[in-house]
Amino acid sequence: MSGVYLSAAVRFKEHGIKTILLEAKNRIGGRIFTDGKLELGAQWIHGGCPGNPLFNYASTKKLLGSKVKRVGDDQEDDYPTGYFYTSQGRIIDRDISNKAWDIYENINDETEFSFKNAEPSLQGQSLGEFYKKRVKEEIRKLKKDDYSRNEMKDIEMVVESLSLMLAGYLGDSLEEASLYLYGSSEELPGEDVVVPDGLNSIINALAQDMDSNFELEKPVEKIKWSSEGVEVVTKDRVYNADHAIVTVPIGVLQTQDLFSPQLDDKKKRGIENMRGGRISKIFLEFDKPFWNEGEGNINFVWTKKDIDGANLPEEWFKTVNGFDEVEGTNDTLIMWVVGSAAEYVDKLGDKEILEQAGKLLRRFTGDPALSLPNKVRRHPWLADPYALGTWSYPSIYSTHQDYKELSTPLPSPTVPRLLLAGEHVHPQYWSFMHGARLSGIEQADKIAEFMKK
């Protein structure tokens, strides 16, 4: 029972419509999962502004504190905090890493405008292909009078390695991501907002606001639908209803035969084209933290040989782009593993992860005596049968029309019996929590409008 369906349930209450919610897990929240001070799933509200319905809801419920805290509030400039370290333990000069970051940001901006500029020639081109090409072009523009040969090599090495940061933001390796559609998910202003008591506080507020019965540990085995209504089958019960909103993640839709009859061909193609996201979010706790507050971020600079020659997924650690401090803690760092490496690491034991994380820290800092992490905290989303992924993105096979098809009710817009909802359904804010919330509200409104007739 994710935030998307909770948002829909609250909307149904506003319309005076009774609902029942079925959740496969033993908790509500879906891919929002707060564990103490750590967010094992979604991390922040992306876009702290009145244009964000999730931010507005949290503000209305007084969940953001007396003053909104944004990630990077304490930063002196727009460059990443912490130094950049090579895999040989050398620190990159700050002016050089800043120049590399400027190039990275310019390329990233170009990817976001590819859709807004309506360049259909870019359809079918991958984000990874474009990034590599643009890095080469930007490096060729550097003037030899401004930088030494070694400095130019360092700039190139940092920008190439920053592809892992872009992959972390996308939520997967860049090779299959659509360049054209990457910018179709609008990034709202207002930075990333920290929810002081965790994102679960939003889930709990939504649960209190709805007027629905809900049942936990009720995995659905089959959803039968027709123009007359729906029949939802679980292991021990059959539920009959006039309408159903299905909010399972895209990874589950791709792997489970849930519907009878099957979805129409356009929906099936849209689901097949999309990707569920592959990222493993790993928190590392230290008995003896080696950093002072604000100085724990370590940015990795892998060589081109390191990246291109990585034996993935076994060398999963070569997709890690660094370690970052975690808000609200003074003893925890976070690292991200992406792509096939994430699928691999989600099946590894904590001991092996701790060992490799320690090796990374000592290798990149060059300090063989650096204190090591002693505990791992994580949720293996890629191995979770009710998630099978993190957040969605369009592949090189996707079209923007896919989102419209996925959001279209069955059997027809005028008779909305079966509807899909979630961040993977929203054409403007896919991958974001506010996209999931909007999707749930919009689908609930379609049902309410039908019931008025």
Secondary structure, DSSP 8 states (H G I E B T S, - for coil): -BHHHHHHHHHHHHHT--EEEE-SSSSSBTT--EETTEESS---EE--STT-HHHHHHHHTT-S-SS-EETTTT-SSSS-SS-EEETTS-B--HHHHHHHHHHHHHHHHHHHHHHHTT-GGGTT-BHHHHHHHHHHHHHHHS-TTTS-HHHHHHHHHHHHHTHHHHHHHHTS-STTBBHHHHTTS---SS-EEE-TT-THHHHHHHHHH--EEEESS--EEEEEE-SS-EEEEESS-EEEES-EEE---HHHHHH---EES---HHHHHHHHHEE---EEEEEEE-SS--S-TT---EEEE--HHHHHT--TTTTGGGG--EEEE-TT-SSEEEEEEETHHHHHHTTS-HHHHHHHHHHHHHHHH--TT-----EEE---TTT-TTTSSSS-EEBTT--THHHHHHHS-EEETTEEEEEE-SGGG-SSSTTSHHHHHHHHHHHHHHHHHHHH-
